[in-house]
Amino acid sequence: MGSEAVRAPNLSGGCQCGAVRFRVKGDPGTSSVCHCRMCQKASSAPYLALVGPGENPVEWTRGAPSWFNSSNMARRGFCHACGTPLAYDAPDGLALCVIAFDDPDAVAPTIAYGIEGKRPWCDGVAALPQRVTMDDIEAAPFLDRLVSLQHPDHDTDQWPESEK
């Protein structure tokens, strides 16, 4: 009876422009959302989804984040070129922004923190009318000509590709 070694995940991600990329080998720690006001401001969103790398080191595979000290205890990592939030570093360890992963669903949050800062309208978002992006083509006709310059959700040898 043969046994196969279980392969640890190789999770990669990065910023919107591709200047900063990272990789985590192995299972990450707990993933969460934080509704505190600092996380809201850092992400410019109603909450920030974060996941710790667990015992696994984070490898910055292209570039490195710039850092902003958001308090005397924590700093926030972001791309210097496009501003994408990438990391949160505090005395209890480094956490990476879930949405910066190429496959954010692989590190989906399982708990919410900082709920004292939760915006009162957050729970109602799922009940709002929903539309697919291209359903707005009449209101925003530029959408049919839109070409994304965003880094793709996978590692690349070079970016932008035009530099090859």
N, C-alpha and C positions, 0 to 999 in steps of 0.2 A: 504494500500500500504506500504509494508515493505521497509525499507532502510538499506542497508548494509554499514557498515563502510569501508571506503577505507583503505586498508592496505598499510602502507608506506613500501618501499622496505627495505630489510635488506641486504646490500651489504658487502661482505667479500672479503678478499684477503690476500696476504702475499708474502713472498720471495720464491725463488726457492727451498731452502732446507727445509723450514717449521719451522725454528727457530723463525721467527717473523710473526705474523698474526694480522690482524686488522678487525674491523667491523664498518660500518657506518649505523645507522638506520635513515631512512627518505630519502627524495629526495636530491641529491647532488646539488651543485652549478654549475656554468658554467664549462664546460670541454674545454680544449684548447690544442694546440700544441705550443711549443716555439722553435724557430730555433736559439735563441741566442747562442753564443759560450759557455757560462757557462752551459747551458742545454745540449748542444751537448757533452761537456766533461763529465758532470755528468752522462749521460746515455750511453756514448760511441756509440752514434747513431746520425743520422742527425737532429733529433729533440726529444724533450721530451714531452710526452702527460701527462697533469696534470688535476686533477679535485679537486676543493675545496669541502669540506663536507657540504657547506651551513651553516645553523644554527645548524647542527647536530654535536654532539661531536664524535670524533674518539676514539674508544675503542681498545686498544692494547690487544688482547685476548691471545696471546702467545708471550712471550719475549717482547722486545722493540727495536726500532731502535737505532743504533749508529749515531752520528751526526758529520758532517764536516762543518765548517764555510767556505762557498765558497766565501763570501764577508763580508764586515762589516755590511751588511743589511740582509743577508740570510744564512740559513744553510740547508744542505741536509741530509736527513735520509736514512740510508741503513742498510742492514743486516750485522752484524759483522761477521757472519760465512761464507756466500756465496757471499756477496758484492752486492746483488740485490738492485737497487735504489728503495726507497719506498716513500719518501716524500720531500717536499720543504716547508720551513717555513720562512716567511718574515713578515715584519710589517703589511702587508695586510691580513695575515692569513696563515693557513696551507693548503697545497694541497697534494693530494696523487697521485702517479704515476698510470695512467690509466691501463697500462699493468700489474701492480701488482694485480689488481682486478681479482677474479675468473671468472667473466664475464665482460671483458673489453668493450664489445659491449653495455653493459647497461649504460656506461658512455662515449659514443663516443664523441670525440671533435667536437665543432661547430664553432671554430674560431682559427686562427693562429696568433701568436705574434712573435716578434723578427725576422721578415722576412729579416732584413738587414743582418742576418747571414746565411740565407738559402743557402745551398750548390747548386751550379748551376745545378747539375745533378738530384736533387730531383724530379723535375717535369717529368723527363723522365723515372723514375723507373717503372711506370705502363705500359709503352710500351715495356719493356724488354721481351725477350722470357721467358716463365714461365714453370716450371716443378714441379711436385709433388716430395716430398722428396724421395720416394722409386724409382723414375725414375732414380736415380743416383746409383742404386745398383751395376752396373758393375764398375763404377768408385770408389765406396766406398763400397766394399762387407761387411764391418763390420756392415752396417746398418741393415741387416737381423738378427743380433745377439744383437742389441742394446736393453738394458733394462733401462728405465728411472728411475733414483733415485730421480727425482724431486717430490716435494710435489704435490698431486693432486689438482685440481681446486675446492676444497670444504673443509670445516672445518673438522678436524679430532680430536678425543679425545686425541690421542697421536701420536707423529711422532718422529722418524720413527716407523712404525707399529711393527717392530721387538722388540720394547721396551715393548710391551704389556705383 
